[in-house]
Each structure stands twice: as structure tokens, then as C-alpha cells.
Amino acid sequence: MRKAAKIIGIIAGVIIVIVIIAALSSPSEELPSFSEQAVTVQNVRTALNGLSGTNIELGDSITDIGVFPHAGTDNPDDFIVHVYFKPEDVWDEAHAMRIAVQASIKAMETLFQNEAVAEVAMWEQLEFTDKYGNTKTETAVRIVMDKTTADQIVDWEVVADRAWSDYNTFFDLAELQYLHPAIAAEL
């Protein structure tokens, strides 16, 4: 009798373990891609989290996101998205430009997959020190692209590859709306 109870206990334990393993390994319901989601600050942040450009994790460097519905566009159902990011390590002015361009390419590729995104503005924030030793965070580079231009890009990877060798090639597609004078002076 004891032997039978012991065997039943072992079998019950094995069955419980199998059920737990099956429950943990069953595919969980995946969230829809950003292209199918509402354009919200949280959904933009989630979509950009983990994207990398120029060896930075874009999600880790994002300081702010602005989502503006129908802000100066013709379509009442579209959005303008502003992404503010501050990379940790910037070696020099040229590196700041490469980071801004590569991060913009990755973010724009992702965000423009959503038909409701009409424009994306990327704001690279860096620390600048004046001649008196005062350091503050300011906009270093602002890059903007609209949906019409983004829809014409066939292969974002080719755009990124071209921009690695010469970041200025990206400005044939996107608009460089602002470049901090300290960076402009050294390029």
C-alpha cells in the first residue's frame, strides 16, 4: 500500500511539473506591431525601446516624447511625433552627427510604419559648456522627415549604410532643421 501511494505521489508530481512547463512555454499573446497601434507616447516609447543606431540603445537615451494630433497637417487623424534623446557618449562633433542621423533613421523607419504618423522630429540633446565653465543640456541636432518622403524610401538599410560613410547623404531625404553653433563650427 505504501509503495502504491508513493508511486501515485511521484506520478502526480510529474504531471504537475509537466503542466507548469507547458503553461510557461505556451506562446503568449503578442502585442500588435506599432503599425497597428494607436499613436501614443507609451506606444512610441515601446516601439523605440531597444532600437540601436551608432551603438546606442535608443530606448535608453530617450528623455522625452511628444505626440501631437493634427498639428498643422491636412489630415485630422494623423500625428506628429517628437523624440528627444541624449546619448551617453559622444566623442566629437562628427560623432554627434552620426549618432543623430543613425538614431533618426532607425526611429523614422519604425515610426513611419504606422499610417497615422505624418511627421517625425528627432531632437538630439547634448551637454555644452560655455567659456565660463557653465554646462547645460541643449539641442545639438534636430532632424525632421514627413510621411510623403518616408513612403518613398524603398530600403531603410541602404539609407543607413550610405549615411555611415557620409551622414550628409541623409539630408537629401530628411531636413536638418537645427545644428548647434558649437557643432557647426567644427564640421
Steps between C-alpha positions, in 0.01 A plus 500: 500500500777744589678419179186575293446833679862594439468420126175697476669796673791490255266478200293793632818703551619425147161598357505831692851577373393421141195725530712787638760461224228489234336812641827692510611394154171558321521801274363806667283741315727747320428869490421637156785675322520878523351524151171368643499694829365838599764774487557574869808597698515155662462313170768715336734438795436125484557495123832684534623313806795284402555659158866570447681740277867588527546257786249672729184344626250761394247398765753557778587848375146633446432791734158607371240422236234732367200377302298778340170418329416692183762765567516700179429208270218456250370172640304523828598141589878532481774576751834675521747320725795671670768282658760660729806289572831551676775252415744424780829503313581742220862524391490808279278709274510252208407218735209708632374534142538126430309414817222748415468372143515127579260529794264703279510243222416214737224693677346636182500158335304363796263791558402553137373142483193641673281674241383755758851645544529801265832642620786403731742745661811366672665727756851402608581658836862544615683679777680818400744697714541874447821697541420559868473129577121488521364172363144449387305264277393652171372386162798394291324376185138503382407279205149488352337281237143484374294196399505587129878474492512194728256312275741543209784321681520146367779368722582670830806280545655644182425851629672413830801348322543809281472725804776306680753602238362854464227617737425793268337259251209465742422869462399434139199327663453662839522861597776614733299769677751591767869452568650644818755773414774323700459188284464695174825688572697173515354317200 
